[in-house]
Amino acid sequence: MGAGGDADDAGGTKGAVDRRLGLPTTMLLVVASMVGTGVFTTTGYLLRDIGSITAMLFAWGVGGVVALFGALAYAELVAALPHNGGEYQLLSRIYHPSVGFAAGFTSMVVGFSAPTAASAIAFAQYTNIALGGEVLPPTALALALIITTSAVHAFEVGVGGGFQNAFTAAKILLVALFVGAGLVAGDFGLIEAEGQVDFVTAIASPAFAVGLIFVSFSYSGWNAAAYVAGEVRDPKKNLPRALILGTGLVSLLYLGLNLVFVAGADMPTLIEAEAGVGAVAAIALFGESAGRTLAAVIALGLVSTVGALVMTGPRVYEAMGRDHGAIAALARRRAGGGPLIAIGLQSLISIAMVLTASFDALVTYIGFTLSFFAALTVGGVFLLRHREPDLPRPYRTFGHPFTSLTFIALSAWMVVFAIQQKPVVALVGLGTIGAGLVTWRLVRA
């Protein structure tokens, strides 16, 4: 594979696997990848640092717009190049194989394994909250979830898709019900409470910039459909629809949830709650048992989040294995199943992180590199249009170049800000990318 591409770019047979995933599964995969613990734990910290409810809501709106602009650009790329692998395939094709491999290497540890471990541990915590205490061993619960979802997705793609659809649909329904009931029962007068920082002052502050970085992390996963593009039926139509509809739906859910939070409890209470803002708002609106009910909803949602990470991540390593003989085992599948070895590798890394709890620092200090690769991918829309104007493009980015430039500019701003505030982030991120480049030199066929 090289920068010049392949004859089947429009959707041929490169590394062909069965296209079993329809629009509902693909769209729900995007939703499941996005809706994790972030939206239920971030708002209290944002209110504490920004000091303005309206500015906090604005940050969530901006995060949704940025994610949607990114999805629009990815939709053009994956509709034209519908192969599994996400940024690995796209960056290899658009720039150079070494760039794609570095992105895939970073994704293996930072983009999928660490969030899988984090979500599994959060699942165990919320499950015990729902049960009224530490009823079940948290580590065992987390490991059981990783092993179960990995087995489901490894041995039967159809069953894995159905499993994913059921849990994600249940998550959407329960969150939507909570939002609907909260909007009816909430007190929106709390939004205009006294003692808040002026809106303009708040959004111009460094605290707002930090808050937007955390909000953007909560929106991560909007590009999930790109990782399974090679298994989506009618990819020219379904991939753009899945990316755009899934991202739009999550943006609405996030704004609805945050409206319920600030209409359910006053600002000091939410700030004091910190990571438990969702449960506090639920208790204030509906009573003590509602906190446990919401914990159960979050736990249920985290099942689909872990499932989405197990479903998407290994497709990246599978694509890498197809292109490099030294790691060809990663591309091995059983009939009708997923990439068995790749799923097993990601699961082992995730299990190690659960047992050592080393994933937290990893997620904190490497997260900005994912924004870097996403911005590089969106920039590929410009480069590919210039270099290959005749490449079939079933979908063209709506609002381009404004939407694409806005995404790149905001992503670059967040990366620069992260470097300025936490130079260790830059060092670890550069080290990870460097390790990916060295590995590419060792394994390239």
Secondary structure, 3 states (H helix, E strand, C coil): CCCCCCCCCCCCCCCCCCCCECHHHHHHHHHHHHCCCHHHHCHHHHHHHHCCHHHHHHHHHHHHHHHHHHHHHHHHHHHHCCCCCCHHHHHHHHCCHHHHHHHHHHHHHHHHHHHHHHHHHHHHHHHHHHHCCCCCCHHHHHHHHHHHHHHHHHHCHHHHHHHHHHHHHHHHHHHHHHHHHHHHHCCHHHHHCCCCCCHHHHHCCHHHHHHHHHHHHHHCCCCHHHHHHHHECCHHHHHHHHHHHHHHHHHHHHHHHHHHHHHHCCHHHHHHHHHHHHHHHHHHHHCHHHHHHHHHHHHHHHHHHHHHHHHHHHHHHHHHHHHCHHHHHHHCECCCCCEHHHHHHHHHHHHHHHHHCCHHHHHHHHHHHHHHHHHHHHHHHHHHHHHCCCCCCCCCCCCCCHHHHHHHHHHHHHHHHHHHHCHHHHHHHHHHHHHHHHHHHHHCC
